[in-house]
Amino acid sequence: MHTRFRLAPVAAACALATLAAGAAARGEAGAFSIAVLPDTQNMIDYKHQKASGFPIDASALFLGQIDWIAGRAASKGGDVVFVAAVGDVWQHQSIGIDPAHAARGFTAIANPWFVHELEATPQTAAIELPTARAGYARLAAAEIPFGVAPGNHDYDAMWSDARYPPVSDASRIDMTAKTLGMLHIGGLENFRAVFGAQSAFFAGKPWYVASHAGGTSSAQTFAAGGYTFLHVALEMSPDDAVLAWAASVLAAHPGLPTIVSTHDYLNANGERRANPIIDLAAADPAHNGAEDLWRELIRPNDQIFLVLCGHHHGVATRTDANAAGHAVHQLLADYQDRGQAALDAGALRVRGRPTPIGDGWLRLLTFDTAAEIPTLSVRTYSPHYRAYADELAAYAAWYKQDEDQRLGDAAFVSKDAFVVRLPDFRARFGAAR
């Protein structure tokens, strides 16, 4: 049985900022923040730039996110001590199918429903990867530790599996692999080229403590609020070798409060369930799905208290008890479909919806380890609009119609601005040091 987060007002979170910078810098009990970058792909997409005829450079929204975070780095007197990116950094692939899957007998076929999503283009290497690298270089210059989990769009190839042929008749589409086809992914050479263990971002950094397969999964540590934290970034639907590696990292860092980031974990209903048209565990027995990840790695390891993910468009929260009876908080955030900034720039709606460019929204997770009961305050911010979700009067009007019409405006906003109490934090991890 899982429970939803108890939502609380965020006014107290604002007051934390005045204490956060000193506490983060000194490593004593107090407030500090982690920035979460969800699914930046549509901002980095080469088609969403002026050079391709788009009315604005959507990459400016991505770089604006980075600059806003970097300006709040603990190294500069701010409160941001770490950045977690949950995947889909860029948009396009560079090859049709990767050699490893081709050698295993997988075959790619044309799919009329995903022509744009499955495009392999030289612009990936020429524009999208350099944009991502330039952005994260600004984080590195601000001396903020970070970890990146690869998403499906970050793989070298994404293709439609020949074993699941799509239908051509739109009237028969039922939003499953039986009619739309099944997408598959493979190859992480592009990802290693930007975020590999030997990249300038990570090589020789004392906080980059472990990696698997050249950095496709990785682990980092950071100190804040009187604790040393461990962050583990896992590739999408990780295989058994990745899970064994992750378990070894936890064993090498026992007792550290641990955050796991991975791309595909919760859907927008708060279920650990894959999108049926890109269900890697269903398409390939080498992969573990979200429930496998929960059962095999997260639930048995009491030091994991927080899981971050993207991929599924929207937001969701979920809390489950682990094997020790302690809470594991799980947060989905993915704003890639948002396109108000495109409308503002004069872009036309496509099939009734704005061109998705993400609008620069990111998550800021602010912890207070000095409170009588430690807390995690979640807020959502767009440097492009220079506003938090709960401070922007138009927030629900812009996004609720396409994301969750069932909710009232206040309830919709509260999904992006809430406080989580952590009553078992000290029992698990001891007092702040």
N, C-alpha and C positions, 0 to 999 in steps of 0.2 A: 504494500500500500504506500503510495506516495502522497505528499501533501503539497499544496501550493504555498509559495512564500506568503507570509503575513506582510502586507504592505503598510507602511507607516509614512507620515508626512516627511518631506525632505528638508524642511526648514533648518533642522539641526545640522544637516550636512553642510550648509553654507558656513556655519560658524566654525566648522572644523578647519577651514582653509587658513584661518589666522594662526592656528597652532601647528599646522601640518608641516610647513617648510622646516622649522627647527627640529621637530621630531624625526622627520625623514632623514635630515642631514646627520643628526646625532645618533640615530639608531636606538633611541629610547622609546618607551611606551608612548603612544600618541597616534596622530593621524598621518596617513600617507596614501598615495593614490597609485593605481595601476590603470593605464590606458589600454583599451581593447579596440583593435582595428578590425572591423568585420567587412569582408568581401568588398574590396576596393576595385574590383575588376572593371566595372562600368565607367569609373573615372579614368582608368588607365587605358581603356579600349582605344585603339588608334582611330577608330571611326568616330569617336566623340571628341575630336580635336578640330580646330579651325583649318588645319592643313587638309583635312578630309571633307571640308565644307560644312562642318557643324558650327553653330553660331558662337560657341565659346570653346575654350580649351578646358574640358572637364578635368584634365590632369591638374589644373590649378586648384581644384577642390581637394584632391588627394594631397598635393604638396602643402595646401593650407592646413590640413589635418596634422601633417608631420610638423610643420612649423609651430603650430599651436602647442603640440605636445612638447616639442624641444624647448620652447620658451618657458615651460613649467617644469623643466628637469630639476631634480634635486641638486645636481651639480651647479645649477644657476640660482639656487636659493628657493626653488619651487618644491612641490610635493610629489611629483611623478617620479617613481623609482624604478618602474619597469613597464614595458609595452609587450602585450600579447597580441599577435596577429593570427586570426583563426582560418586563414586560407582564402583561395581565389584572389590572390594578389593582382594578377593580370587576367586578361580575357581569353586570348587565343592560343591555339596550339601551333606547333611548328612542323609536325609530320602527321601522316594519315593514320598509321598504326605503329606502335613501337616494336622493334625486332624481337623482344622477349616474348610478347604475346603472339606475334606471328609464328614464332618457332614452336609455340605450344598448340598451334592449330586454330587460333582465333582468326576470324575473317571479318573485315569491315565491309559494310554495304551502304549504299546511298539511303538517305532518310529525308523525305521531303518536309518533315515537320521540324527538323533541326539543322537546316542548311547553314544558317548564320552561326549557330552555337558550335558546329563541328568544323568550322573553317580552319584549315591549316595554312598559315600565311607567313612569308618572310618578315612581315611587319611586326611579328611577335618579337623576333630578335633585334630588329632595327629600331623599334619605337617602344614597345611595351616593357620589355625587360630593362632597357636603360632608364626608363622613367621610374620603375620600381627601385632600381639600384640607387638612383639619384636621391629619391625620397628617403630611403633608409640610411643613406650616407649622412643625411642631416641629423637623424637620430644618433648615429654613431658619433658625430662631431659634438653632440650635446652630452655624450658620455652616459647615455641611458642604456642599460642592458635590455635586450629584447629577444624574443623567441618567435619563430614563424612556423606554423603548421601548414603543409601544402593542401590546397583544395583541388577539386577535380579540374578546374581550369588551369592550374599550375603544372599539370602533367604535360609531357611532350605531345601526347596524342590523346584525343577523345574521339571515339568512333561508335557507330551503331553496329551492334553485334548481329552477324548474319543468322544466328540461331533464333532471332526474334524479329522477323520481317515486319515492318510497319504496313498498315493498310493505306490505301490511297484515297479512300472515301471519307471525307470529313464527318459525314453523318454517323459513321461507325465508331468514331473516337470515344473511348471510355476512360482516357487518362491512365491507362495501364500499359505495361510492356506488350500485352497481347495485340494492341492496336497501334501504339506509338513507337514500338520497338524498345530495345534495351540498350542504354549507352554504357560504354566501358572506357577505362582509362589505362594508361601505362607510360612508363618512362619518366624519369625525373632529372634528366641531364640539364634542362633549362633551370630547374629549381636549384640544383647543386651549383650551377654557374653563378647564381646570385647569392644564395644563402647556404652554400656548402660549408662544411666544418673548417675548411682551409681558406675560406674567403677572408678578405680584409676585415669583414665585420666581426669575425669570431676567432680567427687564428691567434693564439697567444693570450686570449682574454681569460683572466682567472675565473670569471663568473660563468663562462661557457664550459660546463663541467663534463659533458658526455654527448656522444652522437652515435647514430646508427646509419649504416649504409652511406657514409660520406656526408651526413647531415640532413637526410630526408626526415629523420626524427631526431630530436635534440633535447638537451636539458640545460637549464640555467639556474643559478642561484642569485638571490639579492637579499640584502639586509635592510629591514625597516621596522619601525614600531616595536623594537626590542626583540625581534625574532629574525632568524634566517629562514627564508622561504625557498622552496624548490619549485621550479616550473618545468613541466615536461610537455613538449610539443610533439604530437603523434601524427604520422601520415594518415590519410583518409582510409577508413575501414582497415586498420592495420592487421597484418598477418601474424601468425604465431611467433615468428622470429622477433618482430617488433615488440610484442607483448612480453616476451622473455627478456628482451633488452630493457624495457621499461621497468620490469620487476627487479632487474639487477641494479638499476639506477636508484630505485627506492631503497634497496637493501644497502647500498653504499652510502646513503644519506638518511639513516634511520631517524624517525622522530621529527623530521622537518615538516612544517605545514606545507602541503603540496597542492599545486594547481595544475590540472591537466587541460591542455587545449588540443582540440582536434576539430576537423572541419564538419563532418556529418555525424551528428549525435542525437540532438532533439529536433523534432519537427515543431511547427507552429502551434500544435495542440499540446505540446509538452510530452509527447510520446517518444520513446527511443525507437524510432522506426524510420527506415530509409524511404526516400521518394521511390515509388515503384518502377520508375523508368531509369533510375541510376542506382540500383540496389546492388552494390558490388558483391556482397556476400551471397546473394541469390545467383548472380551471374558467374561467380568464380569461387570455388571452395577455398581458395587460398586466403580469402579475406574474412575478417570477423566483423559482424555488424555491431550496432550500438549496444544491444542487449548482451552480446558476447563480451564486449569491452567492459560493460558494467559488471558482469558476472565473473570474468576471469581476472580483471585487474583492479577495477575501482572499488567494488564492494569488499574484497578481502583485505585491502590495504587501508588501515585506519588513518594514515597520515594524509590521504587525499580528502580534502574538504570542499573543493570547488572545481567544477568542470565548466569550460567555456567552449562554445561552438558557434558556427555560422551555417552557411549553405542553404538552409530552408528559409525562404523569404518571410520575414516577420520576426516576432519576439516571443519568447516563452520562458517560464521559470518552473522549476521543479525541485523538490527536496525529498530525498529518500534516506532511510536509515541503512547504514552499512552493516557489515557482519558484527561489528562491535557495538551496534546500537547507536552510533553517532551519526549526525546529519551530514549529508553530502549535498551541497547546493549546486544546481545545474542551470546554466543560463545560456539561452540562445539569443543572438542578436544578428540580424542581417537586414540592412537597409538598402540593398542594391537596387530595388525596384523604384525607389523614389525619384521623381523627376520634376519637382517644382522649380528647381534652378534652371532646367532646360526650358520650361514654359516661360520663366522670367526673361530668358534670353531670346525668346521668339521661336523656339522649336515647336513644330506642330505635334499634336497628339497622333499616336499611331494606334489604330483600332480602339480608339476611345481613351487611351491611356497616354500619359506623358512619356517621353523618351527616358528610360531609366539611367540615371547617372549617380544615384546615391545621395546627392545633396550634401555630402560631407559629414554625415552623422557618424559619431563614434560613441563608445561607452567609456565613462570614467567611474572606476570602482574605488571608493574612498573607505579605507579601514580606519577604525579607531580602536586601538588595543588598550588604551588607557581608561576607557569607559568602564563603569561597574560591570556591565555586560558588554563585551566587545561587539561592534557593529560593522556592517558592510553597507555603505550607502551607494546606490546605483543611480547615476544620472546619465543623460544622453545629451550630447552637445554637437552643434555644427559650427565650426569656425567660419564657414561661408555665410551663415546667417547671424553669427556672433550671438548665439542664444542657446540656452538649455531648453529641452522639450517642454518642461513645466513652466517656462517663462515666456514662451512664444504663443501669443494669442491665437494664431492661425494654425497651430500644430494639428489639431484634430480635423479642422476643415480641409487642410491639405492632404492628409494621409488616411484618415479613418475610412473613407468610402472604399478605397481599394484594398485595405488591410484587414479591417475588422468592423463591419457595419453593426454588429450585434451590441457593441458597447456604447454607452453614453460618452460624451466628450471627456469628462473628468476621469472615467474609468480607463479610457483609451490612453490618456496621457500618463496615468499612474503606472502603466506597464513599462514606462521608460523613466520612471522616477520613484524609487522606493527604497526602504531601509530594511535590511535583513539583520535580525539579532543572531548572535553567535554564542549562545549560552554554554555550549560545551567546549569552546575553543581552549580555555586555560586547562580544563581537565585533560584534554588531549595533548597539549603542547607545552604545558607549564606556564609559569609566570614570565612576563617580559624581562629580558636581561639588559 
